[in-house]
Amino acid sequence: MKKMLVTLLLALGMIAAAPAFSAETEMEMEMDSEMMQKMVQQSMKTWQIEDGVSVEDAVESMKLRANLLNFQMVSDLPLSEQVEAMGEESNYIRILAFCDALVAKEMVEYDVIFSGFLPCRIAVVEDDEGRGWITTMNMDMMLHAVDLSPELEPLAQRVRDIIYEIVEAGVTGDF
């Protein structure tokens, strides 16, 4: 009987503590969610396309700049065209992917995690007000978040510089 009473009291105590535990856990999850949202936002860089430069001009400028820098465009995904072909309206959305295959090979051989970042993607989108935006991964954040070998660090920095130069051409419409 005494064991049953102790068990009952422990169970009641756990039930009484459950809402406090639940509230604390919810608060922790909410803080984790906010931190994760900030991390995701910081992992990307966004530029507004200059006035007078259309999203199509931005894409063409980036393709030409990549070609001048001998950086391969490996994919062109006109997502808004696909959405419209499926019967829905869409603002302009296009994803371009660029790569230096030899650097990519070295990065993946060093650490397979880099395969998830390949190829380097640049998104060109138009918002509801007709403003164009270019978004890509914050490559500085990525470069500082991993330990690269002395041989890979300058290659990764070169890729970052080229991607940002391609983006800049799109933002300004320069060829």
C-alpha positions as semicolon CSV with decimal commas, in nm:
position;residue;x (nm);y (nm);z (nm)
1;M;0,000;0,000;0,000
2;K;0,285;0,239;0,089
3;K;0,455;0,163;-0,248
4;M;0,132;0,234;-0,430
5;L;0,092;0,568;-0,250
6;V;0,451;0,671;-0,331
7;T;0,400;0,572;-0,696
8;L;0,075;0,769;-0,708
9;L;0,238;1,078;-0,555
10;L;0,530;1,055;-0,800
11;A;0,290;1,024;-1,091
12;L;0,089;1,325;-0,972
13;G;0,411;1,521;-0,929
14;M;0,516;1,439;-1,285
15;I;0,176;1,543;-1,418
16;A;0,192;1,871;-1,227
17;A;0,542;1,938;-1,357
18;A;0,455;1,846;-1,716
19;P;0,303;2,183;-1,818
20;A;0,610;2,370;-1,687
21;F;0,838;2,129;-1,868
22;S;0,628;2,158;-2,181
23;A;0,632;2,539;-2,168
24;E;1,008;2,540;-2,114
25;T;1,060;2,299;-2,403
26;E;0,831;2,507;-2,627
27;M;1,028;2,821;-2,540
28;E;1,357;2,645;-2,617
29;M;1,217;2,520;-2,947
30;E;1,097;2,871;-3,034
31;M;1,443;3,014;-2,956
32;D;1,603;2,737;-3,161
33;S;1,364;2,816;-3,446
34;E;1,452;3,188;-3,434
35;M;1,823;3,106;-3,427
36;M;1,782;2,868;-3,720
37;Q;1,591;3,132;-3,919
38;K;1,871;3,383;-3,859
39;M;2,133;3,128;-3,960
40;V;1,948;3,055;-4,284
41;Q;1,908;3,427;-4,359
42;Q;2,278;3,487;-4,293
43;S;2,374;3,195;-4,515
44;M;2,240;3,381;-4,819
45;K;2,330;3,714;-4,981
46;T;2,074;3,919;-5,173
47;W;2,120;4,217;-5,402
48;Q;1,856;4,432;-5,566
49;I;1,902;4,466;-5,940
50;E;1,966;4,827;-6,035
51;D;1,687;5,038;-6,184
52;G;1,680;5,011;-6,563
53;V;1,819;4,655;-6,562
54;S;1,557;4,392;-6,634
55;V;1,576;4,043;-6,487
56;E;1,639;3,910;-6,839
57;D;1,926;4,159;-6,886
58;A;2,067;4,054;-6,549
59;V;2,066;3,688;-6,654
60;E;2,233;3,763;-6,986
61;S;2,495;3,980;-6,816
62;M;2,575;3,701;-6,571
63;K;2,604;3,442;-6,848
64;L;2,840;3,665;-7,044
65;R;3,051;3,749;-6,737
66;A;3,081;3,380;-6,644
67;N;3,194;3,305;-6,997
68;L;3,453;3,585;-6,985
69;L;3,584;3,442;-6,656
70;N;3,594;3,090;-6,803
71;F;3,344;2,969;-6,543
72;Q;3,106;2,706;-6,673
73;M;2,730;2,755;-6,656
74;V;2,608;2,401;-6,593
75;S;2,237;2,458;-6,543
76;D;1,963;2,705;-6,624
77;L;1,628;2,643;-6,456
78;P;1,351;2,879;-6,572
79;L;1,116;2,791;-6,285
80;S;0,856;3,059;-6,358
81;E;0,818;2,924;-6,712
82;Q;0,762;2,575;-6,571
83;V;0,502;2,706;-6,324
84;E;0,321;2,890;-6,604
85;A;0,330;2,577;-6,823
86;M;0,151;2,404;-6,534
87;G;-0,129;2,661;-6,554
88;E;-0,036;2,899;-6,272
89;E;0,084;3,258;-6,279
90;S;0,431;3,330;-6,144
91;N;0,668;3,616;-6,096
92;Y;1,001;3,567;-6,271
93;I;1,209;3,294;-6,104
94;R;1,522;3,157;-6,264
95;I;1,806;2,958;-6,112
96;L;2,146;2,954;-6,278
97;A;2,421;2,717;-6,169
98;F;2,791;2,771;-6,229
99;C;3,088;2,548;-6,160
100;D;3,459;2,496;-6,201
101;A;3,459;2,116;-6,225
102;L;3,824;2,077;-6,125
103;V;3,785;2,287;-5,808
104;A;3,458;2,108;-5,729
105;K;3,632;1,771;-5,759
106;E;3,906;1,878;-5,517
107;M;3,656;2,019;-5,267
108;V;3,445;1,700;-5,267
109;E;3,753;1,480;-5,237
110;Y;3,859;1,687;-4,935
111;D;3,516;1,663;-4,768
112;V;3,200;1,509;-4,915
113;I;2,990;1,777;-4,742
114;F;3,088;2,020;-5,020
115;S;2,890;1,815;-5,270
116;G;2,575;1,963;-5,117
117;F;2,687;2,313;-5,216
118;L;2,759;2,223;-5,578
119;P;2,718;2,372;-5,824
120;C;2,715;2,735;-5,714
121;R;2,359;2,857;-5,762
122;I;2,241;3,209;-5,833
123;A;1,869;3,288;-5,826
124;V;1,712;3,575;-6,015
125;V;1,362;3,664;-5,902
126;E;1,115;3,944;-5,948
127;D;0,894;4,053;-5,658
128;D;0,530;4,166;-5,674
129;E;0,638;4,528;-5,727
130;G;0,847;4,434;-6,033
131;R;1,183;4,473;-5,858
132;G;1,451;4,225;-5,954
133;W;1,665;4,045;-5,696
134;I;1,968;3,821;-5,715
135;T;2,041;3,572;-5,439
136;T;2,327;3,331;-5,380
137;M;2,493;3,154;-5,093
138;N;2,699;3,368;-4,855
139;M;3,027;3,214;-4,959
140;D;3,223;3,408;-4,696
141;M;3,019;3,238;-4,426
142;M;3,084;2,899;-4,583
143;L;3,457;2,965;-4,619
144;H;3,489;3,065;-4,255
145;A;3,277;2,775;-4,126
146;V;3,512;2,501;-4,246
147;D;3,880;2,426;-4,212
148;L;4,024;2,412;-4,560
149;S;4,366;2,286;-4,646
150;P;4,624;2,551;-4,744
151;E;4,591;2,428;-5,104
152;L;4,212;2,453;-5,115
153;E;4,166;2,788;-4,943
154;P;4,284;3,004;-5,236
155;L;4,080;2,793;-5,481
156;A;3,765;2,838;-5,271
157;Q;3,832;3,212;-5,241
158;R;3,877;3,234;-5,618
159;V;3,539;3,062;-5,672
160;R;3,378;3,303;-5,423
161;D;3,529;3,604;-5,602
162;I;3,412;3,480;-5,942
163;I;3,058;3,407;-5,822
164;Y;3,034;3,753;-5,665
165;E;3,172;3,910;-5,984
166;I;2,907;3,725;-6,187
167;V;2,638;3,852;-5,947
168;E;2,771;4,209;-5,971
169;A;2,744;4,192;-6,351
170;G;2,381;4,091;-6,313
171;V;2,304;4,364;-6,060
172;T;2,447;4,638;-6,283
173;G;2,367;4,486;-6,622
174;D;2,732;4,513;-6,721
175;F;2,878;4,270;-6,970
